[in-house]
Amino acid sequence: MRANLDFADTIGGYETPVLPNAARRVLVVFNPIAGRRRRGRYDAVIAALAARGCRVTIRETRGRGDAEAFAGTVLRDDFDVIAVAGGDGTINEVANGLGPSAPPLAVIPLGTANVLAAEIGLPVDPDLVARTIARAQPTMVNVGTVNGRRFLMMAGAGFDAHVVANVDPVMKRRFGKLAYVWQTFVQFGRYRFPELRVTVDGTAYPAYSAVVANGHYYGGRFVCAPDARLTEPRLDVCLFTRPGRLNAARYAAALSLGFLPRLPDIRIIQGRHVTVGGPLGEPVQADGDLVSRLPADIALASDGIWVLCPPETADAA
């Protein structure tokens, strides 16, 4: 990614906001559920921000929808940065609440997978996270929409959506990623693998699962679509073209071992507008949370979101 540091720069008609390099006003949207197992990291980031002269305001979420509601009231006149202390689900909520006058988004990674943090090269070291919030300049990233709702990293239908839809929240809070691993094994026995009708920019493709990627990481640091990037104006559609438990297990193993995109029965199609049809009411996930049901209309949004990336990531070609 390349940071845009000049006042005159514009992307998609939006003037690049240039943030002060001292005493930034930071609103932290903190999900205490996501941060329960990483409270030490969160406290260290807050302390490091204070040490760097930032003026920090904290708002804690109490339930689903709070983060989105908080973000909908935040204006650039009041805060320089809105920092999300939570996981990808909390970040997704904030992204859906941000308006055109909102400040840039920053991340304090506390969740189960932290896929966006991995995608932008953000380390978990509290001082480096604080330095990014206190010093980095914004980079415009593209976002997708699924049935009108924004997503930053990916949307999916089929096997992975069933895993996400059926993960037990209590188990997720207690065991983190292991809750997804367990539910994956459960779905090996339950899922029936109905055929999906996936259309990318007007061309139809058969598939039994589909992941529409805005970035190349999936479920943490696993690579699903190697060429997808947040700054590229397209979506990469990963099509799983064979049904059945054995194929699902093979796909999962290939993903974990890093060669999923090289399998001959994985197709990756690039485009800007995707529709997914199949059995009505089948779940659709986005950024690791259940967000909708089939049929799904997925598109590259006309507007992006300003995000604070680590300087070494933002300056890379």
LINBEL-V610523 format. One record per residue. N is the residue number from 0. RES is the residue in three letters. BURIAL is I if it has 24 or more other C-alpha atoms within 12 Angstrom, else O. Layout:
BEGIN
N RES BURIAL
N RES BURIAL
END
This chain:
BEGIN
0 MET I
1 ARG I
2 ALA I
3 ASN I
4 LEU I
5 ASP O
6 PHE O
7 ALA O
8 ASP O
9 THR O
10 ILE I
11 GLY O
12 GLY O
13 TYR O
14 GLU O
15 THR I
16 PRO I
17 VAL I
18 LEU I
19 PRO O
20 ASN O
21 ALA O
22 ALA O
23 ARG I
24 ARG I
25 VAL I
26 LEU I
27 VAL I
28 VAL I
29 PHE I
30 ASN I
31 PRO I
32 ILE I
33 ALA I
34 GLY I
35 ARG I
36 ARG O
37 ARG I
38 ARG O
39 GLY O
40 ARG I
41 TYR I
42 ASP I
43 ALA O
44 VAL I
45 ILE I
46 ALA O
47 ALA I
48 LEU I
49 ALA I
50 ALA O
51 ARG I
52 GLY O
53 CYS I
54 ARG I
55 VAL I
56 THR I
57 ILE I
58 ARG I
59 GLU I
60 THR I
61 ARG O
62 GLY O
63 ARG O
64 GLY O
65 ASP I
66 ALA I
67 GLU I
68 ALA I
69 PHE I
70 ALA I
71 GLY I
72 THR I
73 VAL I
74 LEU I
75 ARG I
76 ASP O
77 ASP O
78 PHE I
79 ASP I
80 VAL I
81 ILE I
82 ALA I
83 VAL I
84 ALA I
85 GLY I
86 GLY I
87 ASP I
88 GLY I
89 THR I
90 ILE I
91 ASN I
92 GLU I
93 VAL I
94 ALA I
95 ASN I
96 GLY I
97 LEU I
98 GLY I
99 PRO O
100 SER I
101 ALA I
102 PRO I
103 PRO I
104 LEU I
105 ALA I
106 VAL I
107 ILE I
108 PRO I
109 LEU I
110 GLY I
111 THR I
112 ALA I
113 ASN I
114 VAL I
115 LEU I
116 ALA I
117 ALA I
118 GLU I
119 ILE I
120 GLY I
121 LEU I
122 PRO I
123 VAL I
124 ASP I
125 PRO I
126 ASP I
127 LEU I
128 VAL I
129 ALA I
130 ARG I
131 THR I
132 ILE I
133 ALA I
134 ARG I
135 ALA I
136 GLN I
137 PRO I
138 THR I
139 MET I
140 VAL I
141 ASN I
142 VAL I
143 GLY I
144 THR I
145 VAL I
146 ASN I
147 GLY O
148 ARG I
149 ARG I
150 PHE I
151 LEU I
152 MET I
153 MET I
154 ALA I
155 GLY I
156 ALA I
157 GLY I
158 PHE I
159 ASP I
160 ALA I
161 HIS I
162 VAL I
163 VAL I
164 ALA I
165 ASN I
166 VAL I
167 ASP O
168 PRO O
169 VAL O
170 MET O
171 LYS I
172 ARG I
173 ARG O
174 PHE O
175 GLY I
176 LYS I
177 LEU O
178 ALA I
179 TYR I
180 VAL I
181 TRP O
182 GLN I
183 THR I
184 PHE I
185 VAL O
186 GLN I
187 PHE I
188 GLY O
189 ARG O
190 TYR I
191 ARG O
192 PHE I
193 PRO I
194 GLU I
195 LEU I
196 ARG I
197 VAL I
198 THR I
199 VAL I
200 ASP O
201 GLY O
202 THR O
203 ALA O
204 TYR I
205 PRO I
206 ALA I
207 TYR I
208 SER I
209 ALA I
210 VAL I
211 VAL I
212 ALA I
213 ASN I
214 GLY I
215 HIS I
216 TYR I
217 TYR I
218 GLY I
219 GLY I
220 ARG I
221 PHE I
222 VAL I
223 CYS I
224 ALA I
225 PRO I
226 ASP I
227 ALA I
228 ARG I
229 LEU I
230 THR I
231 GLU I
232 PRO I
233 ARG I
234 LEU I
235 ASP I
236 VAL I
237 CYS I
238 LEU I
239 PHE I
240 THR I
241 ARG I
242 PRO I
243 GLY I
244 ARG O
245 LEU O
246 ASN O
247 ALA I
248 ALA I
249 ARG O
250 TYR I
251 ALA I
252 ALA O
253 ALA O
254 LEU I
255 SER O
256 LEU O
257 GLY O
258 PHE O
259 LEU I
260 PRO I
261 ARG O
262 LEU I
263 PRO O
264 ASP O
265 ILE I
266 ARG I
267 ILE I
268 ILE I
269 GLN I
270 GLY I
271 ARG I
272 HIS I
273 VAL I
274 THR I
275 VAL I
276 GLY I
277 GLY I
278 PRO O
279 LEU O
280 GLY O
281 GLU I
282 PRO I
283 VAL I
284 GLN I
285 ALA I
286 ASP I
287 GLY I
288 ASP I
289 LEU I
290 VAL I
291 SER I
292 ARG I
293 LEU I
294 PRO I
295 ALA I
296 ASP I
297 ILE I
298 ALA I
299 LEU I
300 ALA I
301 SER O
302 ASP O
303 GLY I
304 ILE I
305 TRP I
306 VAL I
307 LEU I
308 CYS I
309 PRO I
310 PRO I
311 GLU O
312 THR I
313 ALA I
314 ASP O
315 ALA O
316 ALA O
END
